[in-house]
Amino acid sequence: MIFLAMRYLLERKRQTLLTLLGVFFGTTAFVVVSGFFAGMQGYYVQQLVNNGAQVHIEARTDYLTEHGLDRDFFGPSPLHIFWAPAPAGVKGFINVQNPQSWYKRLDADPRVEAYSPTLSAAALFNLGNISVAANLLGCDPNKQAKVTTISDYMMAGKFTDISVGGNRIILGDELMKQLGAGMQQVVMVSVGTHPPVPFRVVGRFYTGSRGLDRQAFGSLPDVQKVNLTPNYINEIGVRLKDYTEADELARSWAKLAPERIESWGDQNQNIKSIFAIQNALRFSMIITVLIVAGFGIYNILNMTVNQKRQDIAILRALGYDTFDIIMLFFSQGLLVGICGTILGLICGYIVCRYLQTISFLQTSPSNPQGHLHIALTLKIYLEAAALALLSTSIASILPARSAGKLTPIEIIRQGG
């Protein structure tokens, strides 16, 4: 059967080549486009996920509603309460309640890789006549380095230099430029109406994100002291062994305590929507190309069936049954699909490797050359092969079935 199928394909070399090219380009396009989109999504996820916690356990704050204070003022069952004007603002806690229970829970959860308690405060940084408002984050640097990749972005000093305390601080590159500060200089830091406290600059980091680069890190005890909130934390950052479980864990943990639990996806819903749109566009484009290739295979096999009616009659007369005739023409489409798929996968891999050498992104410590991020995961190649073979198989079945239904008597009656 394979010999006859190859002979029929070689008799129509031009049509076979065009069909082969259709499958080839469709598979190549799937690999390249999927690799590009998946690579860029992985890059953005790395920037969003690894540069921050994957799950945020934060001090709870709730916005007041029109009747949010009714029970506080008028008892458990107030009726006909009207406010003029209605209450506004927020209520909640300034710190995480009972953080020790969270520590025990996180230590016992096998899905948690690391966690870091932090205290975030809006601060005013002063150097000479320059004043800049930015976020001051107090943390345990050893734990924070396990939760985020901030230590990989250090341009000067080490992230662990703040662990010894003594009012040491690490500034983001953007904040450092706005202050005009340099290494080992003293910056005055004040929180709210509290008196300013001197901090010595012992490090500088650059992530490429202006928002992240406009914040500062200090040791947790130092920040608690300048904020006048000893032993307080307002967030616990959690890193998981599998970041895709962040949404599910955030929803389950939210039922256990009054804290607000958010995953990285909850804080970046717009990015997740963009990813979903990209995936839909990617599959739409590639499926369209493969459908066109499938129609090419269908047309060629359909024409071959009409032109080989006498051969089919002879084969049936020699004892070939319906299944043999079906497999004869189905094998032709499958051979074209397999060859086109293999060549497409190889070519797609080569193109992806080339794209990885192109400097297109902004340079950063994690990507000093600014190369494109192209995914080379096995899943992409398996999906490409499955879709290509599925389209060619479906396109081959209909002509093959019509050929299998022909009998020698019908062929003779129809002038075959």
TORSE-714134 format. One record per residue (C-alpha): residue in one letter; x, y, z. Coordinates in steps of 0.1 Angstrom, whole numbers, padded with zeros to 4 digits, always signed. Layout:
<tipas>
AXYZ...
</tipas>
This chain:
<tipas>
M+0000+0000+0000I+0028+0024+0009F+0045+0017-0025L+0013+0024-0044A+0006+0055-0023M+0040+0070-0030R+0037+0061-0067Y+0004+0080-0070L+0019+0110-0052L+0050+0111-0074E+0029+0110-0105R+0015+0144-0096K+0047+0160-0083R+0036+0196-0086Q+0004+0192-0068T+0020+0170-0041L+0048+0196-0036L+0023+0224-0032T+0003+0204-0007L+0035+0195+0012L+0044+0232+0013G+0010+0241+0028V+0015+0216+0057F+0052+0227+0060F+0044+0264+0063G+0015+0258+0086T+0036+0238+0110T+0065+0262+0108A+0042+0292+0114F+0026+0274+0144V+0060+0267+0160V+0074+0302+0154V+0043+0321+0164S+0037+0299+0194G+0073+0301+0205F+0072+0339+0202F+0040+0344+0221A+0048+0318+0247G+0083+0333+0251M+0071+0368+0255Q+0044+0357+0280G+0071+0338+0299Y+0092+0370+0299Y+0063+0391+0312V+0054+0365+0338Q+0090+0364+0350Q+0090+0402+0353L+0056+0402+0371V+0059+0370+0392N+0095+0366+0400N+0102+0402+0408G+0075+0401+0434A+0056+0377+0455Q+0033+0352+0438V+0007+0354+0466H+0003+0385+0488I-0011+0382+0523E-0019+0418+0532A-0035+0437+0561R-0072+0439+0553T-0088+0472+0543D-0124+0476+0533Y-0141+0505+0516L-0170+0519+0536T-0205+0516+0521E-0235+0537+0527H-0247+0515+0555G-0213+0501+0566L-0214+0518+0600D-0251+0512+0609R-0244+0484+0633D-0215+0502+0649F-0237+0531+0659F-0273+0517+0661G-0270+0481+0672P-0273+0447+0655S-0306+0453+0637P-0309+0490+0626L-0339+0501+0606H-0345+0532+0585I-0310+0546+0588F-0302+0575+0565W-0269+0593+0564A-0263+0628+0551P-0237+0626+0538A-0231+0588+0535P-0200+0575+0553A-0168+0573+0531G-0133+0560+0536V-0118+0527+0546K-0117+0506+0576G-0096+0476+0586F-0063+0468+0601I-0029+0485+0598N-0011+0452+0602V-0014+0415+0596Q-0033+0400+0625N-0015+0371+0642P+0013+0366+0617Q+0026+0336+0637S-0004+0315+0627W+0004+0323+0590Y+0040+0313+0595K+0030+0279+0609R+0004+0275+0581L+0030+0283+0554D+0057+0261+0569A+0033+0232+0569D+0021+0237+0533P+0042+0216+0508R+0032+0239+0479V+0050+0269+0495E+0086+0273+0486A+0094+0304+0507Y+0078+0334+0523S+0089+0368+0536P+0072+0391+0561T+0075+0427+0551L+0064+0462+0562S+0057+0486+0534A+0054+0524+0542A+0050+0555+0521A+0081+0576+0529L+0098+0609+0520F+0134+0607+0510N+0155+0638+0514L+0190+0646+0502G+0199+0683+0504N+0172+0703+0488I+0158+0673+0469S+0127+0655+0483V+0112+0624+0466A+0081+0604+0478A+0086+0567+0473N+0078+0533+0489L+0100+0520+0517L+0100+0482+0521G+0113+0466+0553C+0122+0429+0550D+0145+0401+0560P+0169+0402+0530N+0177+0365+0531K+0140+0355+0530Q+0131+0382+0505A+0158+0369+0481K+0141+0335+0481V+0106+0350+0474T+0117+0374+0447T+0146+0378+0423I+0155+0413+0435S+0190+0402+0445D+0198+0393+0408Y+0193+0429+0398M+0218+0445+0421M+0241+0469+0403A+0261+0480+0433G+0265+0463+0467K+0248+0432+0479F+0211+0428+0488T+0222+0411+0521D+0242+0442+0531I+0211+0455+0549S+0208+0424+0571V+0232+0438+0597G+0209+0467+0604G+0222+0500+0615N+0199+0521+0592R+0213+0508+0559I+0192+0511+0527I+0192+0499+0491L+0177+0523+0465G+0162+0516+0432D+0180+0531+0402E+0151+0555+0394L+0149+0567+0430M+0186+0571+0432K+0187+0593+0400Q+0159+0615+0413L+0177+0621+0445G+0210+0625+0429A+0224+0601+0456G+0255+0580+0454M+0268+0550+0473Q+0276+0555+0510Q+0258+0588+0511V+0233+0595+0539V+0197+0600+0529M+0171+0613+0554V+0139+0592+0555S+0107+0602+0571V+0073+0584+0573G+0042+0605+0579T+0047+0632+0606H+0075+0612+0622P+0109+0629+0624P+0134+0620+0597V+0159+0593+0603P+0193+0591+0585F+0199+0560+0563R+0232+0551+0546V+0229+0540+0509V+0247+0506+0506G+0232+0492+0474R+0215+0500+0441F+0193+0478+0420Y+0178+0481+0385T+0150+0459+0372G+0139+0479+0341S+0105+0486+0356R+0102+0522+0366G+0076+0514+0394L+0099+0489+0410D+0130+0510+0406R+0113+0539+0425Q+0113+0520+0458A+0138+0513+0486F+0146+0483+0508G+0158+0483+0544S+0159+0457+0571L+0126+0450+0587P+0136+0462+0623D+0149+0495+0609V+0118+0502+0589Q+0096+0493+0619K+0116+0517+0640V+0113+0546+0615N+0076+0539+0611L+0071+0537+0649T+0054+0503+0645P+0076+0478+0663N+0068+0441+0655Y+0043+0451+0629I+0041+0438+0594N+0015+0446+0568E+0022+0419+0542I+0036+0384+0538G+0050+0376+0504V+0048+0340+0493R+0066+0321+0466L+0051+0288+0454K+0067+0258+0438D+0042+0261+0410Y+0031+0297+0403T+0001+0286+0383E-0015+0274+0416A-0015+0310+0430D-0051+0318+0421E-0065+0287+0437L-0044+0290+0468A-0053+0327+0472R-0090+0318+0471S-0087+0290+0496W-0065+0310+0521A-0089+0339+0519K-0114+0318+0539L-0090+0312+0568A-0083+0346+0582P-0094+0383+0579E-0064+0393+0558R-0068+0402+0521I-0052+0374+0500E-0043+0382+0464S-0024+0363+0438W-0001+0379+0412G-0029+0372+0387D-0054+0391+0408Q-0032+0421+0407N-0025+0419+0370Q-0059+0410+0355N-0052+0432+0324I-0021+0412+0316K-0039+0379+0319S-0066+0392+0295I-0039+0401+0270F-0024+0366+0273A-0058+0351+0266I-0063+0372+0235Q-0029+0364+0223N-0035+0326+0227A-0069+0330+0208L-0053+0349+0180R-0024+0324+0178F-0047+0294+0174S-0070+0312+0150M-0041+0321+0127I-0025+0287+0127I-0058+0267+0124T-0067+0289+0094V-0034+0280+0077L-0038+0243+0084I-0074+0243+0071V-0061+0257+0038A-0035+0230+0037G-0062+0204+0044F-0083+0216+0015G-0053+0212-0007I-0049+0176+0004Y-0086+0170-0001N-0086+0184-0036I-0055+0164-0047L-0068+0131-0033N-0103+0137-0048M-0088+0143-0082T-0066+0113-0078V-0096+0091-0070N-0114+0103-0101Q-0083+0097-0123K-0075+0063-0108R-0110+0047-0112Q-0096+0021-0136D-0068+0012-0111I-0093+0010-0083A-0115-0014-0104I-0084-0036-0112L-0074-0036-0075R-0109-0046-0064A-0110-0073-0091L-0076-0087-0077G-0092-0091-0043Y-0085-0058-0025D-0113-0050-0002T-0129-0017+0008F-0105-0012+0038D-0075-0017+0015I-0087+0009-0010I-0094+0034+0019M-0059+0029+0033L-0043+0033-0001F-0057+0069-0005F-0056+0077+0032S-0019+0068+0032Q-0012+0094+0006G-0026+0122+0027L-0009+0109+0058L+0025+0107+0040V+0022+0143+0029G+0011+0153+0064I+0040+0135+0081C+0067+0148+0057G+0053+0183+0059T+0051+0182+0097I+0086+0169+0102L+0101+0195+0079G+0080+0222+0095L+0091+0213+0130I+0127+0213+0120C+0124+0246+0101G+0104+0262+0130Y+0131+0252+0155I+0158+0267+0133V+0139+0300+0129C+0132+0301+0167R+0169+0297+0174Y+0177+0325+0150L+0151+0348+0166Q+0167+0342+0200T+0198+0360+0187I+0180+0392+0178S+0185+0421+0202F+0150+0436+0205L+0142+0441+0242Q+0156+0466+0266T+0188+0454+0282S+0186+0444+0319P+0208+0424+0344S+0187+0393+0336N+0189+0399+0298P+0221+0419+0292Q+0220+0415+0254G+0183+0424+0251H+0176+0392+0231L+0140+0381+0222H+0125+0354+0245I+0114+0325+0223A+0100+0294+0240L+0113+0260+0228T+0091+0238+0250L+0082+0203+0239K+0045+0211+0243I+0046+0236+0214Y+0061+0210+0190L+0036+0183+0201E+0007+0207+0195A+0020+0216+0161A+0024+0180+0151A-0010+0170+0164L-0028+0198+0146A-0010+0193+0114L-0016+0155+0114L-0052+0160+0125S-0060+0184+0096T-0043+0161+0070S-0060+0130+0084I-0095+0146+0083A-0088+0160+0048S-0077+0125+0036I-0106+0105+0051L-0134+0118+0028P-0117+0110-0006A-0105+0077+0008R-0140+0067+0019S-0154+0076-0015A-0127+0056-0032G-0135+0026-0009K-0171+0026-0019L-0164+0021-0056T-0169-0014-0070P-0157-0027-0104I-0194-0029-0117E-0201+0007-0108I-0168+0019-0124I-0177+0000-0157R-0213+0013-0157Q-0200+0049-0152G-0176+0046-0181G-0145+0041-0159
</tipas>
